[in-house]
Amino acid sequence: MTTTATTTATTTGTVVRFESVTKEYGGVRAVDGLTLDLHPGETVALLGPNGAGKSTTLDLLLGLKRPDSGAVRVFGTGPREAIVAGRVGAMLQSGGLMNEVTVGELVRLACDLHPKPYGVSDVLARAGISQFADRKVDKLSGGQQQRVRFALATAGDSDLIVLDEPTTGMDVSARQAFWATMREQADQGRTVLFATHYLEEADAIADRVLVLHRGRLLADGTAAEIKARAGARRIAFDLESPAGVIDEAPLRALPFLTALDVSGHTVRIQSADADATVHALYGLGVYPRNLEVAGLRLEQAFVAITAAEEAKQK
């Protein structure tokens, strides 16, 4: 197979649909009634603590596992049919790479097997692995192997790209190059779904964030919407104390306080009503220096949302 595909993704409608999907292992529900749709051109981050069901959700999407109940549809068909048609590219944590073959040989095989392949040299260049195309796969570092997996996932013109912890082991420059490529894929109409523990990546890259918790969809929205849902803002400032140690008791009594951290002379607060908290802070008769008020980062919002859910289930 020598044809080089250059067609831009032109999918319309729903790319992925989960309809009340449930999957159990030994009585434990890894996925619990999951319902969601993914659409063309979206870059979607799948977040959740360990055991939230992220990997099982991806396995169900890729047809590696079958749901106990409910249905998974990919481009209107079963997952395996969509994959055989070349509409899905995947980069997974599980599964090893072939040993005793070179990077170039492995990428060429992936291109030959894809119904709509790209040229081998283009795939190597896009993944940033042209310089070690002649090296044996088992002689690569962990980050280099991740880039090879990415090359295999993008060996052809697929409409959906599924990535499980894609930048694990990559250095900063490799991660930046990787996400620049993923932005290009989404700009061309492809849907990109990635699971990650790097929440700063989800905040910077994804235009939609899904938060799983014990197999259920806990939150679905933009990163800004997820942060707003946490219902808190960050307040940081410095305090000088005559005794050399800040008395935390009056700070803990501030209204709308949801979290407090004191490190040396620096105080960090999370508040459900930052204006009221700052007003009360000045009412204590203290003078906060270098006062900053800002929204939560996605990581802090994620922790707040999942912690609230854990508290409800106790």
C-alpha positions as CSV (number, residue, x, y, z in Angstrom):
1,M,0.0,0.0,0.0
2,T,1.7,3.2,-1.2
3,T,-1.1,5.8,-1.4
4,T,-0.6,8.8,0.8
5,A,-3.9,10.1,2.3
6,T,-4.1,13.9,2.8
7,T,-7.9,14.2,3.3
8,T,-9.1,16.5,6.1
9,A,-11.6,14.9,8.5
10,T,-15.1,15.7,7.4
11,T,-17.2,13.9,10.1
12,T,-20.6,15.3,11.0
13,G,-23.0,14.5,13.8
14,T,-22.0,12.4,16.8
15,V,-18.5,10.8,16.8
16,V,-18.9,8.7,20.0
17,R,-22.0,7.9,22.0
18,F,-22.2,6.1,25.3
19,E,-25.8,5.1,26.2
20,S,-26.2,4.1,29.9
21,V,-23.1,2.0,29.8
22,T,-22.2,-0.2,32.7
23,K,-19.1,-2.5,33.2
24,E,-18.4,-4.5,36.4
25,Y,-15.4,-6.5,37.6
26,G,-16.2,-8.8,40.5
27,G,-19.2,-6.8,41.6
28,V,-17.3,-3.5,41.4
29,R,-18.7,-1.1,38.9
30,A,-15.8,0.4,36.9
31,V,-18.3,2.2,34.7
32,D,-21.7,3.1,36.1
33,G,-24.5,4.2,33.8
34,L,-22.2,6.4,31.7
35,T,-24.0,8.5,29.1
36,L,-22.1,11.0,26.9
37,D,-21.6,12.2,23.3
38,L,-18.4,13.4,21.6
39,H,-18.6,15.7,18.5
40,P,-16.3,16.4,15.5
41,G,-13.4,18.7,16.2
42,E,-13.5,18.6,20.0
43,T,-10.4,18.2,22.1
44,V,-11.7,16.4,25.2
45,A,-9.8,15.7,28.4
46,L,-10.9,12.7,30.5
47,L,-10.0,13.2,34.1
48,G,-10.5,11.2,37.3
49,P,-8.6,9.8,40.3
50,N,-7.1,6.3,40.1
51,G,-9.9,3.8,39.9
52,A,-12.4,6.3,38.4
53,G,-12.9,4.2,35.3
54,K,-10.9,6.1,32.7
55,S,-9.0,3.2,31.3
56,T,-12.2,1.0,31.2
57,T,-14.1,3.8,29.4
58,L,-11.3,3.9,26.7
59,D,-11.3,0.1,26.4
60,L,-15.0,0.1,25.9
61,L,-14.7,2.9,23.3
62,L,-12.1,0.9,21.4
63,G,-13.9,-2.4,21.6
64,L,-11.3,-4.0,23.8
65,K,-14.1,-4.7,26.3
66,R,-17.8,-5.1,25.9
67,P,-20.3,-3.3,28.2
68,D,-22.4,-5.4,30.6
69,S,-25.3,-3.2,29.7
70,G,-25.9,-0.1,27.5
71,A,-24.3,0.6,24.2
72,V,-21.2,2.2,22.7
73,R,-21.4,3.6,19.2
74,V,-18.5,5.1,17.2
75,F,-19.5,6.9,14.1
76,G,-22.9,5.2,14.3
77,T,-21.4,1.7,14.3
78,G,-19.8,-0.7,16.8
79,P,-16.3,0.3,18.0
80,R,-14.6,-2.6,16.2
81,E,-16.2,-1.7,12.9
82,A,-15.1,1.9,13.1
83,I,-11.5,0.8,13.9
84,V,-11.4,-1.7,11.0
85,A,-12.6,1.1,8.7
86,G,-9.6,3.2,9.9
87,R,-11.6,5.9,11.5
88,V,-10.0,5.6,14.9
89,G,-6.3,5.9,15.9
90,A,-5.3,5.0,19.5
91,M,-2.3,5.4,21.8
92,L,-2.6,3.3,24.9
93,Q,-0.6,2.8,28.0
94,S,-1.2,-1.0,28.0
95,G,0.5,-3.2,25.4
96,G,4.1,-3.3,24.4
97,L,5.9,-2.4,21.2
98,M,7.4,-5.0,18.9
99,N,11.1,-5.6,19.7
100,E,13.9,-6.5,17.3
101,V,12.5,-4.1,14.7
102,T,13.5,-0.6,13.9
103,V,11.3,2.4,14.5
104,G,11.0,2.9,10.7
105,E,10.0,-0.7,10.1
106,L,7.3,-0.5,12.8
107,V,5.9,2.8,11.5
108,R,5.9,1.4,7.9
109,L,3.9,-1.6,9.0
110,A,1.3,0.6,10.7
111,C,1.0,2.7,7.5
112,D,0.7,-0.4,5.4
113,L,-2.2,-1.7,7.6
114,H,-4.2,1.6,7.7
115,P,-7.0,1.9,5.1
116,K,-6.0,5.6,4.6
117,P,-2.3,5.8,5.3
118,Y,0.0,8.8,5.5
119,G,3.5,8.6,4.1
120,V,6.0,7.0,6.4
121,S,8.4,10.0,6.3
122,D,5.5,12.3,7.2
123,V,4.4,10.2,10.2
124,L,8.0,10.0,11.5
125,A,8.4,13.7,11.2
126,R,5.1,14.6,12.8
127,A,6.0,12.4,15.8
128,G,9.5,13.8,16.0
129,I,11.2,10.5,15.6
130,S,12.9,10.7,12.2
131,Q,16.3,11.0,13.8
132,F,16.1,7.5,15.3
133,A,14.1,5.8,12.6
134,D,16.9,3.2,12.2
135,R,17.1,2.4,15.9
136,K,15.6,-0.7,17.4
137,V,12.4,0.0,19.3
138,D,13.6,-1.8,22.5
139,K,16.7,0.5,22.6
140,L,14.6,3.7,23.1
141,S,13.9,5.6,26.2
142,G,10.5,5.7,27.7
143,G,9.7,9.1,26.3
144,Q,10.9,8.1,22.8
145,Q,8.7,5.0,22.9
146,Q,5.8,7.2,23.7
147,R,6.5,9.2,20.6
148,V,6.6,5.9,18.6
149,R,3.2,5.0,20.0
150,F,1.9,8.4,18.9
151,A,3.3,7.8,15.4
152,L,1.4,4.5,15.3
153,A,-1.8,6.2,16.4
154,T,-1.5,8.8,13.6
155,A,-0.2,6.6,10.8
156,G,-3.4,7.3,8.8
157,D,-6.2,9.7,8.3
158,S,-8.4,8.8,11.2
159,D,-11.3,10.9,12.4
160,L,-11.0,10.1,16.1
161,I,-7.7,10.0,18.0
162,V,-7.8,8.3,21.5
163,L,-4.8,8.9,23.8
164,D,-4.2,7.4,27.2
165,E,-1.6,9.4,29.3
166,P,0.1,10.3,26.0
167,T,2.9,12.5,27.3
168,T,4.1,10.3,30.2
169,G,7.9,10.2,30.1
170,M,8.2,13.0,27.6
171,D,10.4,16.0,28.3
172,V,8.9,19.6,28.2
173,S,9.9,20.3,24.6
174,A,8.5,17.0,23.4
175,R,5.3,17.6,25.3
176,Q,4.9,21.0,23.7
177,A,5.6,19.7,20.2
178,F,3.1,16.8,20.8
179,W,0.3,19.1,21.8
180,A,1.0,21.5,18.9
181,T,0.4,18.5,16.6
182,M,-2.8,17.6,18.4
183,R,-4.1,21.1,18.0
184,E,-3.5,20.8,14.3
185,Q,-5.4,17.5,14.2
186,A,-8.4,19.1,16.0
187,D,-8.2,22.2,13.7
188,Q,-8.6,19.8,10.7
189,G,-11.9,18.5,12.2
190,R,-10.7,15.4,14.0
191,T,-11.9,14.6,17.5
192,V,-9.1,14.1,20.1
193,L,-9.9,12.4,23.4
194,F,-7.2,12.1,25.9
195,A,-6.9,10.8,29.5
196,T,-4.2,12.5,31.6
197,H,-2.9,13.0,35.1
198,Y,-1.3,16.3,34.0
199,L,-4.2,18.5,34.8
200,E,-2.3,21.6,33.6
201,E,-2.4,20.0,30.1
202,A,-6.1,19.5,30.3
203,D,-6.5,23.2,31.4
204,A,-4.3,24.5,28.5
205,I,-5.3,22.1,25.7
206,A,-8.9,20.8,26.1
207,D,-11.9,22.7,25.0
208,R,-14.1,20.2,27.0
209,V,-13.3,18.4,30.3
210,L,-15.0,15.2,31.5
211,V,-14.5,14.3,35.2
212,L,-15.2,10.6,36.1
213,H,-15.6,9.4,39.7
214,R,-16.3,5.8,40.5
215,G,-17.4,5.2,37.0
216,R,-19.9,8.0,36.9
217,L,-19.7,11.3,34.9
218,L,-19.3,13.9,37.7
219,A,-18.7,17.0,35.6
220,D,-18.8,17.9,31.9
221,G,-17.9,21.3,30.5
222,T,-15.1,23.7,29.6
223,A,-12.2,24.0,32.0
224,A,-13.6,27.4,33.0
225,E,-17.0,25.9,33.7
226,I,-15.4,23.1,35.8
227,K,-13.5,25.7,37.8
228,A,-16.6,27.8,38.3
229,R,-18.5,24.7,39.5
230,A,-16.0,24.2,42.3
231,G,-17.5,27.5,43.7
232,A,-14.3,28.8,45.2
233,R,-11.5,31.3,44.5
234,R,-7.9,31.5,45.6
235,I,-6.7,34.3,47.9
236,A,-3.0,34.6,48.7
237,F,-1.1,37.2,50.7
238,D,1.9,37.7,53.1
239,L,1.5,38.5,56.8
240,E,4.1,39.8,59.2
241,S,3.7,38.5,62.8
242,P,5.4,40.1,65.8
243,A,5.7,36.7,67.3
244,G,7.2,35.3,64.1
245,V,4.4,32.7,63.8
246,I,1.1,33.5,62.3
247,D,-1.9,32.7,64.5
248,E,-4.2,30.5,62.3
249,A,-7.2,30.6,64.6
250,P,-8.7,34.0,63.4
251,L,-7.9,33.1,59.8
252,R,-9.9,29.8,60.1
253,A,-12.8,31.8,61.4
254,L,-13.0,33.9,58.2
255,P,-16.4,33.6,56.4
256,F,-16.8,31.4,53.4
257,L,-13.4,29.8,54.0
258,T,-13.0,26.3,52.3
259,A,-9.3,25.7,52.7
260,L,-6.3,27.3,54.5
261,D,-2.6,26.8,54.1
262,V,0.0,28.8,56.0
263,S,3.7,28.5,54.9
264,G,6.1,30.8,56.7
265,H,4.7,34.3,56.2
266,T,2.5,33.3,53.2
267,V,-1.1,32.5,53.6
268,R,-3.2,30.7,50.9
269,I,-6.9,30.5,51.2
270,Q,-9.8,29.1,49.2
271,S,-13.1,30.9,49.6
272,A,-16.6,30.4,48.3
273,D,-17.0,34.3,48.4
274,A,-13.7,36.0,48.0
275,D,-15.0,39.5,48.4
276,A,-16.6,38.7,51.8
277,T,-13.5,36.9,52.9
278,V,-11.1,39.7,52.0
279,H,-13.5,42.3,53.7
280,A,-13.5,40.2,56.9
281,L,-9.7,39.8,56.6
282,Y,-9.2,43.6,56.9
283,G,-11.7,43.6,59.7
284,L,-9.2,41.5,61.7
285,G,-6.9,44.5,61.9
286,V,-4.1,42.9,59.9
287,Y,-2.4,44.3,56.8
288,P,-2.1,41.6,54.1
289,R,0.8,42.4,51.7
290,N,1.0,41.2,48.0
291,L,-2.7,40.3,48.1
292,E,-3.8,38.2,45.1
293,V,-7.3,36.9,44.3
294,A,-7.7,34.5,41.4
295,G,-9.9,31.6,40.2
296,L,-9.0,28.1,41.1
297,R,-6.7,26.2,38.8
298,L,-8.2,23.1,37.2
299,E,-6.3,20.8,39.5
300,Q,-7.7,22.6,42.6
301,A,-11.2,22.5,41.2
302,F,-10.9,18.8,40.3
303,V,-9.8,18.1,43.9
304,A,-12.6,20.1,45.3
305,I,-15.3,18.5,43.2
306,T,-14.1,14.9,43.8
307,A,-13.7,15.5,47.5
308,A,-17.2,16.9,47.7
309,E,-18.5,13.8,46.0
310,E,-16.5,11.5,48.4
311,A,-18.0,13.4,51.3
312,K,-21.5,12.8,50.0
313,Q,-21.0,9.1,49.7
314,K,-19.7,8.6,53.3
